[in-house]
Amino acid sequence: MMRLFRTTEGAVVQDDDTYYDLPDLALKDVFGQCEPRPMLEDRITTAPRLRTISGRTVIAPLDLQEVWAAGVTYYRSRDARMEEAKPAGGEDFYARVYEAERPELFMKATPHRVVGPGQGVRIRKDSHWNVPEPELTLAINTAGRVFGVTVGNDMSSRDIEGENPLYLPQAKVYDQCCALGPCILLTDDPLPTSTEISLKIYRGAQIAFDGATTLSQLRRTPDELAGWLFRENSFPNGCFLMTGTGIVPTSSFTLKKGDRIQITIEPIGSLTNVVL
């Protein structure tokens, strides 16, 4: 099992239980490979070994990649979007896109808007109903092939999106609106549909929200979503694609400053961020 980390000191590859230091490896070069794994396997044969990376600061596993997102790919997400848009008369749009052949895809974040493990995510000052959206996130190379996965947090202002579906970019795209990490797990095959995504939100010492789902609830396949994203679109540095959320807190819940968000997808790992 191979994982690719990005740290403040440079890239680190974990192959089984051994870590390899590759400080001069640029992630854009990984995304530019048709098959990244053979290139990384060749690089680690001469790379210094590390006992651990616990002394290093792990940051988001991207350099020049855009982050895109798919919406309404889980039934729970469909229901939540319909609920929040009902006062504005837009709930029918979400039911229709859930059943449609063409998925909802939108730009989520440019690299400078993305944070990594342990860093702060933000909620908008002009919003009063904010939630994290835990999502399996695809790492896609320049040719449109999914070569790995990571954990993603799609921070969302539900009141802004619910007021009018056309406000979605403002509900989704702002500084520190997206978190990725802790690594890219290189995969030859999609993760099993039994793979669990869990979300825990801590408020002080208490758990304010706890939920879980599995990839069996994802209506569209990763390859299908990647295929739609690359229709008439190019990504010279590769990209990430969030695949949607199946965990949505109830309408009475909203994030508060200081909340700690923990999203876990095994075998990738856990992504933890604090709300600023």
N, C-alpha and C positions, 0 to 999 in steps of 0.2 A: 504494500500500500504506500503510495507516494503522495506527500503533501508539499505544497510550495508556500512558504511564508515570506512576507516582506517585513523587514525590521529597519530600524533607524540606521543600522550598520550595513544594510544590504540584504540581498535575498539569501534564504536558507532553504535547502531541500531536505525533507525528512523521508528516508526510504526505510520502511519497517521501523526499527528502533534506533536508527543511526541518523544523525544530523550532519549536513555538509554545508560548509560556508562558501557561498558564491557571491561575494560583494560586488562584482562587476557585471552581474547578470541583470539585464533590463527586462522588465515584464513584457514590454512591447515586442521584444524578440521572441519570447515564449508564445505570445498570441500570434506571431507571424509564422509559426511553424505549422505545417500540415499535420504533423504528428509530434507534439511537444515532448512526449515521454522519452523517445530514443535520444533526442538531443540532451535532455537532462541526465539520462543514464550515462551518457558519454562524458558530460561535464563533471559528474560527481566522482568519476574514477580517479581524477587527479586533484580533487578539492580537499582542503583540510577538513578533518572531522571535528565535530563539537560534541561534548558530552550532553549538553542541554542548551536550550535557548531561554531558560528562565531568567537569565540576567540581561536579556535584551528586550527592547521595547518593540512589540509587534504592532505594525500599522496596517492600514487597509491594503489588501493585495492587488493594487492597481497602480499604474503610473499615468498613462494617457488614455485609458479606456472610458468611454461613456457608459452610463448605467441606464438601461431602459427597463420598463416594467410592463407586465401583462395584468389586466384587471378582470374581475368577475370570472375567475377560472375555477372557483370552488362554490358549491351551492350556498354555503354559509355566507360567503362574500356577496353573492347575488342578493340574498335576503337582506343583508345589512345595508347594501347600497339602495335597495328599493325603499327600505324604511327611512333612511335619511333624506331621500329625494322626494318622498311623498308630498310634503307640504308645497314643494315647487312644481308638482305635477310631472316629475321626470322619472317616476319609478319604472315605467314601461320600458325605457331604454335599457335598463340593466337586465330585465328578464329576456329581452330580445337578443342582446349581445351574448348572453350565456348560452343560448341555443344556436346562435348563428355560426356559420362556417368560419367567418373572419373574426379573429379575436380582437379585443381591445388592447392596443399597444400604445405606450406613450413614453416620452423622454422623462426619466426620473432625475438624473443628476449628472453634471459634468464633474471631472475629478476633484476640483477644489471644493465641491459641496459634500464630498464623501468623507466620513470619519471611520476610524478603525476600532479595534477592541480597546476598551477602557477609556475611550474618548467621549466627549459630550455630544449628545444629540439635542436638537432644539425643538421647541414648540413655538408657533407664531404668536406674537403679541396681540394680533388682531383676531385671534381665534379663541373659542372657549370650550371646544370639544375636540380633543386630540388623542390619538391612539397610535401605538406601534403596530406594524403589520409584519409578522415573522414570515419569511419567504425563502424557499429553496431558490438559489440564484445560480444561473448558468454562466460559466466562462466559455465564451465562443471565440474561435480564432477568426482570422481575416477571411477565411474561405466559408465561414458560416457553420463550421462543425463544432458541436459541443464537446469539449475535451476535459472539462472539469466542473466542479460545483463548489459553492461556498454558501455561507449563511448571510442572509440579508435582512435589514430592518428598514421597511418603507414607512417612514413617519408620515402621518396623514392628519389633516384637519377636516374632520367629518362635517362640521357645521358649514364650512366654506363650500365643500363639494356638494353638500346636500341643498344648499341655497339655490344653486344652479349648476348643472353638469358642466357648463362651459367654464366654470371657475376651477376645474380640476387642476390645471397647471399651478394655480396659486395655492391650492390645498396640498399639493405634492412637492413642488419644486421651490426650495429656498435654501439658504445657507445651513449646513449641517442637518439636512433633511434625510440623509441616507447613511447607513452604517453597513460595512461589509467585513467579514473575517470569520474566524481568525486566520484562515488559510484557504488555498484552492486545493481541493482533493482531486487529483487526476483520476479520471474514470474512463474505462474502456466501454462500459455498458451503463445504462441508466441505473440509478439506485432502485432497490426493490420497492414495490408499491407499499410494502409494510413499514417502510421507513417512517419514523415518527418525527414530527416537528412539535416542540414544546415551547411554551411561553410562560415565564414567570415575571411578575412585576412586584418589586419589593418597595414598600413605603415605610421607611425606617426599618424596624426589625420584623415587620409583619408582611405577609404576602397579600397584596391588594388584588391581584388577579392571577389565576392559574388555569391554563388551558392547553389542549393538545389536539393534534389531528394527524393523519397519515397521508402519504402520497397517493393512496388509493382513492382519495377524494378529489384529486386533481383531474379535471375533466379533459384537459388537453395534454398531449405528451410533450416533453421537452423539445424533441426534434421538430414537432409540428410548430411550436411557438417560435423556435429559431428560424424555421423556414419562412414563416410569415414576416419576421423582422427583417430578413435579408432580401425580401422582394423589393426590387427597385431601390435598394439602399446599400451603401457600402460602409465598411468600418476598417479603415487602413491600419488601425492599431488594435483591432479586435474590440470586443465589448462584453458587458455583463447584461443578463436579462433576468429580472426578478419574475417569478412564475405565478405570483398571486398568493393570497392568504386564505387559509381556511379557519383562522382563529380571529374572531372579532369580539372584543368585550361588549357587554350590554350597553345600551344607550345611556345608562346612569353613570357610566365610568368615564373619566377623563384623566389624562396624565397631569401630574403636578411636578413642579421644580423639585429636584432631588430624588425622584423616583429612579430606581435601578431596574433596567430591563435586561432580562437574560433569555436568550433564544438558543435552543440546543437542537442540533440535528446530528445524530450519530450516523456515520463515523466521521463527520467533518469536525465537530467540536462545538463549543459554546461561544456566543458573541454577547458580550455584556457592555452596556452603555448607561450613563447617567444622564437624566434630563436636566439641561441647564436652564 
